[in-house]
Amino acid sequence: MVKKDGAKKLNFDLDEGSFTEQAERHKMTLTQFANFVIKNYKDNKAGKKVSYNPTLTTYRRAIFYKNSKKWKK
């Protein structure tokens, strides 16, 4: 679907998928898990010891989730 301003409407549900499953396994909401992943990924890259070492894919999913929340407004 295309809006009047030419932007495409994205048709996906953030409540389903592997990132949501990871958040549920950690007993966190999506926003909490995204913040947790981003913080731990950056701390790990800075050489700090972290309890959870997310993969690059999980980090990218967290960034995508944080950005996509802005789109819904």
C-alpha positions in Angstrom: 0.0 0.0 0.0 1.3 3.5 -0.8 0.4 6.6 1.1 -0.4 9.9 -0.5 3.1 11.2 0.2 4.6 8.3 -1.7 5.9 6.4 1.3 5.1 2.7 1.5 3.1 1.4 4.4 5.1 -1.4 6.1 3.0 -4.5 6.7 4.6 -6.6 9.5 3.9 -7.5 13.1 6.6 -7.0 15.8 4.8 -9.3 18.2 5.8 -12.4 16.2 9.2 -13.6 15.4 12.6 -14.7 16.7 13.4 -11.4 18.5 10.1 -11.7 20.5 10.9 -15.3 21.4 14.4 -14.3 22.7 12.8 -11.5 24.8 10.2 -14.0 26.2 13.0 -16.5 27.1 14.7 -13.7 29.1 11.4 -12.8 30.7 11.5 -9.2 29.3 9.4 -7.0 27.2 10.6 -6.2 23.7 11.7 -2.7 24.7 13.6 -3.9 27.8 15.3 -6.7 25.8 16.3 -4.3 23.0 17.9 -1.9 25.5 19.6 -4.9 27.3 21.0 -6.2 24.0 22.3 -2.8 22.8 23.9 -2.0 26.1 25.6 -5.5 26.5 26.8 -5.5 22.8 28.4 -2.0 23.2 29.9 -2.9 26.6 31.3 -6.1 25.2 32.9 -4.2 22.2 34.4 -1.8 24.7 36.2 -4.7 26.5 34.0 -4.8 29.6 32.8 -8.1 31.0 29.1 -8.7 30.3 26.8 -11.5 31.5 25.1 -11.7 28.1 27.0 -11.6 24.9 24.5 -11.0 22.0 25.3 -11.9 18.5 25.5 -9.3 15.7 22.2 -10.6 14.4 20.5 -10.0 17.7 22.0 -6.6 18.0 20.8 -5.7 14.5 17.3 -6.9 15.4 17.3 -4.7 18.5 18.3 -1.7 16.5 15.6 -2.5 14.0 13.0 -2.8 16.7 14.0 0.6 18.3 13.8 2.3 14.9 10.5 0.6 13.9 8.9 1.9 17.1 9.3 5.4 15.7 7.6 4.5 12.4 4.3 3.7 14.1 3.8 7.2 15.3 
